[in-house]
């Protein structure tokens, strides 16, 4: 794998989203955070909500899970 391939794999997006959400638990922040909020955190919640394991993690951490019927298993996005 070359450096340009990094992040192109779905597993990399999931892992990045998971790490971002974990950094924000209990009021934490990440290096993307700004005074007005964190777009990376919003993206991470949306990304995790697309996956069964991500939805489980969001529930465990007490984050609201965006409702989108197309994210259910077996449904096209």
PDB file of N, CA, C and O in Angstrom:
ATOM      1  N   UNK A   1       0.838  -1.168   0.000  1.00  0.00           N
ATOM      2  CA  UNK A   1       0.000   0.000   0.000  1.00  0.00           C
ATOM      3  C   UNK A   1       0.889   1.239   0.000  1.00  0.00           C
ATOM      4  O   UNK A   1       1.888   1.302   0.716  1.00  0.00           O
ATOM      5  N   UNK A   2       0.519   2.202  -0.797  1.00  0.00           N
ATOM      6  CA  UNK A   2       1.282   3.442  -0.850  1.00  0.00           C
ATOM      7  C   UNK A   2       0.630   4.483   0.038  1.00  0.00           C
ATOM      8  O   UNK A   2      -0.485   4.284   0.520  1.00  0.00           O
ATOM      9  N   UNK A   3       1.312   5.576   0.252  1.00  0.00           N
ATOM     10  CA  UNK A   3       0.791   6.651   1.071  1.00  0.00           C
ATOM     11  C   UNK A   3      -0.496   7.241   0.528  1.00  0.00           C
ATOM     12  O   UNK A   3      -1.325   7.724   1.299  1.00  0.00           O
ATOM     13  N   UNK A   4      -0.679   7.212  -0.784  1.00  0.00           N
ATOM     14  CA  UNK A   4      -1.901   7.772  -1.360  1.00  0.00           C
ATOM     15  C   UNK A   4      -3.095   6.858  -1.164  1.00  0.00           C
ATOM     16  O   UNK A   4      -4.234   7.295  -1.326  1.00  0.00           O
ATOM     17  N   UNK A   5      -2.861   5.594  -0.819  1.00  0.00           N
ATOM     18  CA  UNK A   5      -3.958   4.658  -0.586  1.00  0.00           C
ATOM     19  C   UNK A   5      -4.524   4.780   0.822  1.00  0.00           C
ATOM     20  O   UNK A   5      -5.636   4.319   1.078  1.00  0.00           O
ATOM     21  N   UNK A   6      -3.782   5.390   1.733  1.00  0.00           N
ATOM     22  CA  UNK A   6      -4.238   5.511   3.116  1.00  0.00           C
ATOM     23  C   UNK A   6      -5.554   6.273   3.170  1.00  0.00           C
ATOM     24  O   UNK A   6      -5.698   7.319   2.537  1.00  0.00           O
ATOM     25  N   UNK A   7      -6.504   5.751   3.920  1.00  0.00           N
ATOM     26  CA  UNK A   7      -7.769   6.428   4.103  1.00  0.00           C
ATOM     27  C   UNK A   7      -8.808   6.104   3.054  1.00  0.00           C
ATOM     28  O   UNK A   7      -9.972   6.475   3.209  1.00  0.00           O
ATOM     29  N   UNK A   8      -8.424   5.426   1.996  1.00  0.00           N
ATOM     30  CA  UNK A   8      -9.379   5.083   0.951  1.00  0.00           C
ATOM     31  C   UNK A   8     -10.202   3.860   1.320  1.00  0.00           C
ATOM     32  O   UNK A   8     -11.246   3.615   0.716  1.00  0.00           O
ATOM     33  N   UNK A   9      -9.755   3.098   2.288  1.00  0.00           N
ATOM     34  CA  UNK A   9     -10.457   1.875   2.663  1.00  0.00           C
ATOM     35  C   UNK A   9     -11.541   2.199   3.679  1.00  0.00           C
ATOM     36  O   UNK A   9     -11.325   3.014   4.576  1.00  0.00           O
ATOM     37  N   UNK A  10     -12.713   1.565   3.548  1.00  0.00           N
ATOM     38  CA  UNK A  10     -13.787   1.809   4.513  1.00  0.00           C
ATOM     39  C   UNK A  10     -13.363   1.567   5.958  1.00  0.00           C
ATOM     40  O   UNK A  10     -13.808   2.270   6.865  1.00  0.00           O
ATOM     41  N   UNK A  11     -12.509   0.578   6.169  1.00  0.00           N
ATOM     42  CA  UNK A  11     -12.069   0.291   7.536  1.00  0.00           C
ATOM     43  C   UNK A  11     -11.270   1.460   8.105  1.00  0.00           C
ATOM     44  O   UNK A  11     -11.324   1.709   9.309  1.00  0.00           O
ATOM     45  N   UNK A  12     -10.537   2.177   7.268  1.00  0.00           N
ATOM     46  CA  UNK A  12      -9.784   3.340   7.731  1.00  0.00           C
ATOM     47  C   UNK A  12     -10.726   4.476   8.136  1.00  0.00           C
ATOM     48  O   UNK A  12     -10.494   5.150   9.140  1.00  0.00           O
ATOM     49  N   UNK A  13     -11.787   4.685   7.354  1.00  0.00           N
ATOM     50  CA  UNK A  13     -12.778   5.714   7.705  1.00  0.00           C
ATOM     51  C   UNK A  13     -13.454   5.368   9.020  1.00  0.00           C
ATOM     52  O   UNK A  13     -13.641   6.232   9.876  1.00  0.00           O
ATOM     53  N   UNK A  14     -13.822   4.095   9.180  1.00  0.00           N
ATOM     54  CA  UNK A  14     -14.470   3.659  10.412  1.00  0.00           C
ATOM     55  C   UNK A  14     -13.549   3.875  11.595  1.00  0.00           C
ATOM     56  O   UNK A  14     -13.977   4.393  12.627  1.00  0.00           O
ATOM     57  N   UNK A  15     -12.295   3.488  11.464  1.00  0.00           N
ATOM     58  CA  UNK A  15     -11.333   3.624  12.566  1.00  0.00           C
ATOM     59  C   UNK A  15     -11.102   5.089  12.912  1.00  0.00           C
ATOM     60  O   UNK A  15     -11.005   5.440  14.088  1.00  0.00           O
ATOM     61  N   UNK A  16     -11.015   5.943  11.907  1.00  0.00           N
ATOM     62  CA  UNK A  16     -10.848   7.368  12.150  1.00  0.00           C
ATOM     63  C   UNK A  16     -12.062   7.932  12.891  1.00  0.00           C
ATOM     64  O   UNK A  16     -11.916   8.712  13.833  1.00  0.00           O
ATOM     65  N   UNK A  17     -13.248   7.536  12.461  1.00  0.00           N
ATOM     66  CA  UNK A  17     -14.474   7.990  13.124  1.00  0.00           C
ATOM     67  C   UNK A  17     -14.524   7.486  14.561  1.00  0.00           C
ATOM     68  O   UNK A  17     -14.885   8.233  15.470  1.00  0.00           O
ATOM     69  N   UNK A  18     -14.168   6.238  14.764  1.00  0.00           N
ATOM     70  CA  UNK A  18     -14.177   5.657  16.106  1.00  0.00           C
ATOM     71  C   UNK A  18     -13.214   6.417  17.021  1.00  0.00           C
ATOM     72  O   UNK A  18     -13.565   6.757  18.151  1.00  0.00           O
ATOM     73  N   UNK A  19     -12.020   6.678  16.538  1.00  0.00           N
ATOM     74  CA  UNK A  19     -11.033   7.409  17.341  1.00  0.00           C
ATOM     75  C   UNK A  19     -11.514   8.815  17.678  1.00  0.00           C
ATOM     76  O   UNK A  19     -11.324   9.284  18.800  1.00  0.00           O
ATOM     77  N   UNK A  20     -12.138   9.493  16.712  1.00  0.00           N
ATOM     78  CA  UNK A  20     -12.633  10.845  16.948  1.00  0.00           C
ATOM     79  C   UNK A  20     -13.714  10.849  18.019  1.00  0.00           C
ATOM     80  O   UNK A  20     -13.690  11.678  18.928  1.00  0.00           O
ATOM     81  N   UNK A  21     -14.664   9.920  17.912  1.00  0.00           N
ATOM     82  CA  UNK A  21     -15.740   9.853  18.904  1.00  0.00           C
ATOM     83  C   UNK A  21     -15.169   9.540  20.285  1.00  0.00           C
ATOM     84  O   UNK A  21     -15.605  10.116  21.281  1.00  0.00           O
ATOM     85  N   UNK A  22     -14.208   8.643  20.347  1.00  0.00           N
ATOM     86  CA  UNK A  22     -13.603   8.316  21.643  1.00  0.00           C
ATOM     87  C   UNK A  22     -12.873   9.517  22.245  1.00  0.00           C
ATOM     88  O   UNK A  22     -12.874   9.692  23.463  1.00  0.00           O
ATOM     89  N   UNK A  23     -12.253  10.340  21.405  1.00  0.00           N
ATOM     90  CA  UNK A  23     -11.569  11.533  21.912  1.00  0.00           C
ATOM     91  C   UNK A  23     -12.560  12.533  22.496  1.00  0.00           C
ATOM     92  O   UNK A  23     -12.217  13.279  23.413  1.00  0.00           O
ATOM     93  N   UNK A  24     -13.776  12.556  21.980  1.00  0.00           N
ATOM     94  CA  UNK A  24     -14.778  13.519  22.428  1.00  0.00           C
ATOM     95  C   UNK A  24     -15.607  13.047  23.619  1.00  0.00           C
ATOM     96  O   UNK A  24     -16.376  13.829  24.178  1.00  0.00           O
ATOM     97  N   UNK A  25     -15.467  11.796  24.014  1.00  0.00           N
ATOM     98  CA  UNK A  25     -16.284  11.338  25.148  1.00  0.00           C
ATOM     99  C   UNK A  25     -15.888  12.101  26.407  1.00  0.00           C
ATOM    100  O   UNK A  25     -14.751  12.549  26.555  1.00  0.00           O
ATOM    101  N   UNK A  26     -16.832  12.231  27.285  1.00  0.00           N
ATOM    102  CA  UNK A  26     -16.639  12.940  28.555  1.00  0.00           C
ATOM    103  C   UNK A  26     -16.136  14.370  28.359  1.00  0.00           C
ATOM    104  O   UNK A  26     -15.359  14.874  29.170  1.00  0.00           O
ATOM    105  N   UNK A  27     -16.582  15.025  27.279  1.00  0.00           N
ATOM    106  CA  UNK A  27     -16.239  16.423  27.055  1.00  0.00           C
ATOM    107  C   UNK A  27     -14.869  16.658  26.463  1.00  0.00           C
ATOM    108  O   UNK A  27     -14.407  17.798  26.424  1.00  0.00           O
ATOM    109  N   UNK A  28     -14.201  15.607  25.997  1.00  0.00           N
ATOM    110  CA  UNK A  28     -12.879  15.761  25.407  1.00  0.00           C
ATOM    111  C   UNK A  28     -12.931  16.468  24.055  1.00  0.00           C
ATOM    112  O   UNK A  28     -14.007  16.745  23.525  1.00  0.00           O
ATOM    113  N   UNK A  29     -11.770  16.750  23.517  1.00  0.00           N
ATOM    114  CA  UNK A  29     -11.660  17.424  22.230  1.00  0.00           C
ATOM    115  C   UNK A  29     -10.612  16.728  21.375  1.00  0.00           C
ATOM    116  O   UNK A  29      -9.869  15.865  21.842  1.00  0.00           O
ATOM    117  N   UNK A  30     -10.577  17.127  20.108  1.00  0.00           N
ATOM    118  CA  UNK A  30      -9.547  16.629  19.193  1.00  0.00           C
ATOM    119  C   UNK A  30      -8.877  17.836  18.532  1.00  0.00           C
ATOM    120  O   UNK A  30      -9.267  18.975  18.786  1.00  0.00           O
ATOM    121  N   UNK A  31      -7.897  17.598  17.708  1.00  0.00           N
ATOM    122  CA  UNK A  31      -7.180  18.716  17.103  1.00  0.00           C
ATOM    123  C   UNK A  31      -8.000  19.426  16.033  1.00  0.00           C
ATOM    124  O   UNK A  31      -7.577  20.470  15.538  1.00  0.00           O
ATOM    125  N   UNK A  32      -9.166  18.889  15.661  1.00  0.00           N
ATOM    126  CA  UNK A  32     -10.055  19.545  14.699  1.00  0.00           C
ATOM    127  C   UNK A  32     -11.012  20.520  15.390  1.00  0.00           C
ATOM    128  O   UNK A  32     -11.633  21.350  14.726  1.00  0.00           O
ATOM    129  N   UNK A  33     -11.134  20.429  16.701  1.00  0.00           N
ATOM    130  CA  UNK A  33     -12.101  21.242  17.443  1.00  0.00           C
ATOM    131  C   UNK A  33     -11.782  22.728  17.316  1.00  0.00           C
ATOM    132  O   UNK A  33     -10.627  23.151  17.347  1.00  0.00           O
ATOM    133  N   UNK A  34     -12.853  23.496  17.173  1.00  0.00           N
ATOM    134  CA  UNK A  34     -12.751  24.945  17.124  1.00  0.00           C
ATOM    135  C   UNK A  34     -13.765  25.515  18.097  1.00  0.00           C
ATOM    136  O   UNK A  34     -14.565  24.772  18.667  1.00  0.00           O
ATOM    137  N   UNK A  35     -13.742  26.806  18.290  1.00  0.00           N
ATOM    138  CA  UNK A  35     -14.645  27.454  19.235  1.00  0.00           C
ATOM    139  C   UNK A  35     -16.105  27.168  18.914  1.00  0.00           C
ATOM    140  O   UNK A  35     -16.904  26.973  19.830  1.00  0.00           O
ATOM    141  N   UNK A  36     -16.469  27.139  17.648  1.00  0.00           N
ATOM    142  CA  UNK A  36     -17.854  26.941  17.248  1.00  0.00           C
ATOM    143  C   UNK A  36     -18.283  25.491  17.168  1.00  0.00           C
ATOM    144  O   UNK A  36     -19.428  25.222  16.806  1.00  0.00           O
ATOM    145  N   UNK A  37     -17.423  24.555  17.486  1.00  0.00           N
ATOM    146  CA  UNK A  37     -17.768  23.140  17.419  1.00  0.00           C
ATOM    147  C   UNK A  37     -16.711  22.351  16.668  1.00  0.00           C
ATOM    148  O   UNK A  37     -15.604  22.829  16.423  1.00  0.00           O
ATOM    149  N   UNK A  38     -17.082  21.135  16.311  1.00  0.00           N
ATOM    150  CA  UNK A  38     -16.130  20.256  15.643  1.00  0.00           C
ATOM    151  C   UNK A  38     -16.823  19.519  14.498  1.00  0.00           C
ATOM    152  O   UNK A  38     -17.625  18.612  14.719  1.00  0.00           O
ATOM    153  N   UNK A  39     -16.505  19.920  13.296  1.00  0.00           N
ATOM    154  CA  UNK A  39     -17.065  19.259  12.125  1.00  0.00           C
ATOM    155  C   UNK A  39     -16.608  17.814  12.008  1.00  0.00           C
ATOM    156  O   UNK A  39     -17.344  16.972  11.493  1.00  0.00           O
ATOM    157  N   UNK A  40     -15.423  17.523  12.472  1.00  0.00           N
ATOM    158  CA  UNK A  40     -14.900  16.158  12.433  1.00  0.00           C
ATOM    159  C   UNK A  40     -15.731  15.252  13.334  1.00  0.00           C
ATOM    160  O   UNK A  40     -16.001  14.103  12.983  1.00  0.00           O
ATOM    161  N   UNK A  41     -16.136  15.764  14.490  1.00  0.00           N
ATOM    162  CA  UNK A  41     -16.945  14.978  15.411  1.00  0.00           C
ATOM    163  C   UNK A  41     -18.318  14.689  14.799  1.00  0.00           C
ATOM    164  O   UNK A  41     -18.828  13.574  14.910  1.00  0.00           O
ATOM    165  N   UNK A  42     -18.904  15.680  14.162  1.00  0.00           N
ATOM    166  CA  UNK A  42     -20.195  15.480  13.498  1.00  0.00           C
ATOM    167  C   UNK A  42     -20.067  14.425  12.400  1.00  0.00           C
ATOM    168  O   UNK A  42     -20.920  13.546  12.275  1.00  0.00           O
ATOM    169  N   UNK A  43     -19.002  14.513  11.608  1.00  0.00           N
ATOM    170  CA  UNK A  43     -18.757  13.511  10.557  1.00  0.00           C
ATOM    171  C   UNK A  43     -18.594  12.125  11.172  1.00  0.00           C
ATOM    172  O   UNK A  43     -19.127  11.144  10.653  1.00  0.00           O
ATOM    173  N   UNK A  44     -17.863  12.048  12.270  1.00  0.00           N
ATOM    174  CA  UNK A  44     -17.584  10.758  12.901  1.00  0.00           C
ATOM    175  C   UNK A  44     -18.870  10.084  13.375  1.00  0.00           C
ATOM    176  O   UNK A  44     -19.036   8.876  13.203  1.00  0.00           O
ATOM    177  N   UNK A  45     -19.764  10.844  13.960  1.00  0.00           N
ATOM    178  CA  UNK A  45     -21.030  10.269  14.413  1.00  0.00           C
ATOM    179  C   UNK A  45     -21.827   9.766  13.219  1.00  0.00           C
ATOM    180  O   UNK A  45     -22.396   8.676  13.271  1.00  0.00           O
ATOM    181  N   UNK A  46     -21.874  10.541  12.149  1.00  0.00           N
ATOM    182  CA  UNK A  46     -22.594  10.108  10.942  1.00  0.00           C
ATOM    183  C   UNK A  46     -21.959   8.852  10.346  1.00  0.00           C
ATOM    184  O   UNK A  46     -22.666   7.936   9.925  1.00  0.00           O
ATOM    185  N   UNK A  47     -20.639   8.812  10.311  1.00  0.00           N
ATOM    186  CA  UNK A  47     -19.937   7.652   9.746  1.00  0.00           C
ATOM    187  C   UNK A  47     -20.205   6.406  10.581  1.00  0.00           C
ATOM    188  O   UNK A  47     -20.504   5.349  10.025  1.00  0.00           O
ATOM    189  N   UNK A  48     -20.106   6.507  11.882  1.00  0.00           N
ATOM    190  CA  UNK A  48     -20.338   5.346  12.735  1.00  0.00           C
ATOM    191  C   UNK A  48     -21.785   4.880  12.666  1.00  0.00           C
ATOM    192  O   UNK A  48     -22.053   3.683  12.770  1.00  0.00           O
ATOM    193  N   UNK A  49     -22.713   5.799  12.493  1.00  0.00           N
ATOM    194  CA  UNK A  49     -24.128   5.433  12.418  1.00  0.00           C
ATOM    195  C   UNK A  49     -24.438   4.589  11.180  1.00  0.00           C
ATOM    196  O   UNK A  49     -25.506   3.982  11.104  1.00  0.00           O
ATOM    197  N   UNK A  50     -23.535   4.544  10.227  1.00  0.00           N
ATOM    198  CA  UNK A  50     -23.733   3.747   9.008  1.00  0.00           C
ATOM    199  C   UNK A  50     -23.397   2.271   9.201  1.00  0.00           C
ATOM    200  O   UNK A  50     -23.672   1.453   8.323  1.00  0.00           O
ATOM    201  N   UNK A  51     -22.810   1.929  10.330  1.00  0.00           N
ATOM    202  CA  UNK A  51     -22.319   0.571  10.557  1.00  0.00           C
ATOM    203  C   UNK A  51     -22.902   0.000  11.848  1.00  0.00           C
ATOM    204  O   UNK A  51     -23.009   0.714  12.845  1.00  0.00           O
ATOM    205  N   UNK A  52     -23.279  -1.279  11.839  1.00  0.00           N
ATOM    206  CA  UNK A  52     -23.820  -1.881  13.067  1.00  0.00           C
ATOM    207  C   UNK A  52     -22.881  -1.739  14.265  1.00  0.00           C
ATOM    208  O   UNK A  52     -23.332  -1.397  15.358  1.00  0.00           O
ATOM    209  N   UNK A  53     -21.608  -1.991  14.082  1.00  0.00           N
ATOM    210  CA  UNK A  53     -20.648  -1.862  15.180  1.00  0.00           C
ATOM    211  C   UNK A  53     -20.500  -0.421  15.634  1.00  0.00           C
ATOM    212  O   UNK A  53     -20.294  -0.156  16.819  1.00  0.00           O
ATOM    213  N   UNK A  54     -20.602   0.499  14.705  1.00  0.00           N
ATOM    214  CA  UNK A  54     -20.523   1.919  15.040  1.00  0.00           C
ATOM    215  C   UNK A  54     -21.736   2.378  15.823  1.00  0.00           C
ATOM    216  O   UNK A  54     -21.611   3.150  16.773  1.00  0.00           O
ATOM    217  N   UNK A  55     -22.921   1.901  15.423  1.00  0.00           N
ATOM    218  CA  UNK A  55     -24.137   2.244  16.165  1.00  0.00           C
ATOM    219  C   UNK A  55     -24.062   1.695  17.589  1.00  0.00           C
ATOM    220  O   UNK A  55     -24.494   2.347  18.540  1.00  0.00           O
ATOM    221  N   UNK A  56     -23.511   0.495  17.721  1.00  0.00           N
ATOM    222  CA  UNK A  56     -23.357  -0.098  19.054  1.00  0.00           C
ATOM    223  C   UNK A  56     -22.436   0.768  19.915  1.00  0.00           C
ATOM    224  O   UNK A  56     -22.747   1.039  21.074  1.00  0.00           O
ATOM    225  N   UNK A  57     -21.302   1.204  19.353  1.00  0.00           N
ATOM    226  CA  UNK A  57     -20.372   2.052  20.094  1.00  0.00           C
ATOM    227  C   UNK A  57     -21.033   3.367  20.486  1.00  0.00           C
ATOM    228  O   UNK A  57     -20.885   3.817  21.622  1.00  0.00           O
ATOM    229  N   UNK A  58     -21.758   3.988  19.561  1.00  0.00           N
ATOM    230  CA  UNK A  58     -22.422   5.242  19.872  1.00  0.00           C
ATOM    231  C   UNK A  58     -23.412   5.067  21.021  1.00  0.00           C
ATOM    232  O   UNK A  58     -23.483   5.914  21.911  1.00  0.00           O
ATOM    233  N   UNK A  59     -24.175   3.976  21.008  1.00  0.00           N
ATOM    234  CA  UNK A  59     -25.115   3.704  22.098  1.00  0.00           C
ATOM    235  C   UNK A  59     -24.370   3.519  23.417  1.00  0.00           C
ATOM    236  O   UNK A  59     -24.793   4.044  24.447  1.00  0.00           O
ATOM    237  N   UNK A  60     -23.258   2.774  23.390  1.00  0.00           N
ATOM    238  CA  UNK A  60     -22.480   2.528  24.612  1.00  0.00           C
ATOM    239  C   UNK A  60     -21.941   3.829  25.206  1.00  0.00           C
ATOM    240  O   UNK A  60     -21.862   3.975  26.426  1.00  0.00           O
ATOM    241  N   UNK A  61     -21.575   4.761  24.348  1.00  0.00           N
ATOM    242  CA  UNK A  61     -21.013   6.030  24.808  1.00  0.00           C
ATOM    243  C   UNK A  61     -22.088   7.071  25.121  1.00  0.00           C
ATOM    244  O   UNK A  61     -21.776   8.162  25.599  1.00  0.00           O
ATOM    245  N   UNK A  62     -23.355   6.736  24.853  1.00  0.00           N
ATOM    246  CA  UNK A  62     -24.451   7.638  25.161  1.00  0.00           C
ATOM    247  C   UNK A  62     -24.690   8.721  24.131  1.00  0.00           C
ATOM    248  O   UNK A  62     -25.363   9.708  24.428  1.00  0.00           O
ATOM    249  N   UNK A  63     -24.156   8.567  22.925  1.00  0.00           N
ATOM    250  CA  UNK A  63     -24.386   9.544  21.869  1.00  0.00           C
ATOM    251  C   UNK A  63     -25.720   9.256  21.192  1.00  0.00           C
ATOM    252  O   UNK A  63     -26.093   8.096  21.021  1.00  0.00           O
ATOM    253  N   UNK A  64     -26.437  10.308  20.807  1.00  0.00           N
ATOM    254  CA  UNK A  64     -27.666  10.075  20.052  1.00  0.00           C
ATOM    255  C   UNK A  64     -27.301   9.529  18.671  1.00  0.00           C
ATOM    256  O   UNK A  64     -26.341   9.977  18.044  1.00  0.00           O
ATOM    257  N   UNK A  65     -28.067   8.577  18.220  1.00  0.00           N
ATOM    258  CA  UNK A  65     -27.799   7.979  16.909  1.00  0.00           C
ATOM    259  C   UNK A  65     -28.747   8.606  15.898  1.00  0.00           C
ATOM    260  O   UNK A  65     -29.966   8.500  16.037  1.00  0.00           O
ATOM    261  N   UNK A  66     -28.189   9.262  14.876  1.00  0.00           N
ATOM    262  CA  UNK A  66     -29.050   9.857  13.859  1.00  0.00           C
ATOM    263  C   UNK A  66     -29.925   8.784  13.220  1.00  0.00           C
ATOM    264  O   UNK A  66     -29.437   7.714  12.859  1.00  0.00           O
ATOM    265  N   UNK A  67     -31.201   9.068  13.082  1.00  0.00           N
ATOM    266  CA  UNK A  67     -32.085   8.075  12.472  1.00  0.00           C
ATOM    267  C   UNK A  67     -32.097   8.287  10.972  1.00  0.00           C
ATOM    268  O   UNK A  67     -32.434   9.364  10.481  1.00  0.00           O
ATOM    269  N   UNK A  68     -31.730   7.260  10.266  1.00  0.00           N
ATOM    270  CA  UNK A  68     -31.742   7.253   8.809  1.00  0.00           C
ATOM    271  C   UNK A  68     -32.037   5.825   8.396  1.00  0.00           C
ATOM    272  O   UNK A  68     -31.197   4.939   8.553  1.00  0.00           O
ATOM    273  N   UNK A  69     -33.221   5.605   7.873  1.00  0.00           N
ATOM    274  CA  UNK A  69     -33.637   4.239   7.553  1.00  0.00           C
ATOM    275  C   UNK A  69     -32.710   3.582   6.552  1.00  0.00           C
ATOM    276  O   UNK A  69     -32.618   2.354   6.533  1.00  0.00           O
ATOM    277  N   UNK A  70     -32.016   4.347   5.713  1.00  0.00           N
ATOM    278  CA  UNK A  70     -31.141   3.751   4.715  1.00  0.00           C
ATOM    279  C   UNK A  70     -29.870   3.171   5.307  1.00  0.00           C
ATOM    280  O   UNK A  70     -29.131   2.479   4.608  1.00  0.00           O
ATOM    281  N   UNK A  71     -29.593   3.439   6.597  1.00  0.00           N
ATOM    282  CA  UNK A  71     -28.376   2.926   7.214  1.00  0.00           C
ATOM    283  C   UNK A  71     -28.588   1.534   7.808  1.00  0.00           C
ATOM    284  O   UNK A  71     -27.627   0.896   8.237  1.00  0.00           O
ATOM    285  N   UNK A  72     -29.814   1.065   7.838  1.00  0.00           N
ATOM    286  CA  UNK A  72     -30.060  -0.255   8.373  1.00  0.00           C
ATOM    287  C   UNK A  72     -29.413  -1.313   7.503  1.00  0.00           C
ATOM    288  O   UNK A  72     -29.239  -1.124   6.299  1.00  0.00           O
ATOM    289  N   UNK A  73     -29.060  -2.424   8.121  1.00  0.00           N
ATOM    290  CA  UNK A  73     -28.401  -3.497   7.386  1.00  0.00           C
ATOM    291  C   UNK A  73     -29.258  -3.940   6.209  1.00  0.00           C
ATOM    292  O   UNK A  73     -30.479  -4.056   6.314  1.00  0.00           O
ATOM    293  N   UNK A  74     -28.598  -4.183   5.102  1.00  0.00           N
ATOM    294  CA  UNK A  74     -29.270  -4.674   3.909  1.00  0.00           C
ATOM    295  C   UNK A  74     -29.921  -3.585   3.081  1.00  0.00           C
ATOM    296  O   UNK A  74     -30.480  -3.877   2.023  1.00  0.00           O
ATOM    297  N   UNK A  75     -29.867  -2.351   3.523  1.00  0.00           N
ATOM    298  CA  UNK A  75     -30.464  -1.251   2.797  1.00  0.00           C
ATOM    299  C   UNK A  75     -29.388  -0.488   2.038  1.00  0.00           C
ATOM    300  O   UNK A  75     -28.295  -0.274   2.562  1.00  0.00           O
ATOM    301  N   UNK A  76     -29.685  -0.075   0.810  1.00  0.00           N
ATOM    302  CA  UNK A  76     -28.700   0.729   0.067  1.00  0.00           C
ATOM    303  C   UNK A  76     -28.559   2.098   0.690  1.00  0.00           C
ATOM    304  O   UNK A  76     -29.497   2.605   1.306  1.00  0.00           O
ATOM    305  N   UNK A  77     -27.375   2.707   0.531  1.00  0.00           N
ATOM    306  CA  UNK A  77     -27.187   4.063   1.053  1.00  0.00           C
ATOM    307  C   UNK A  77     -27.279   5.050  -0.074  1.00  0.00           C
ATOM    308  O   UNK A  77     -27.149   6.254   0.148  1.00  0.00           O
TER     309      UNK A  77
END
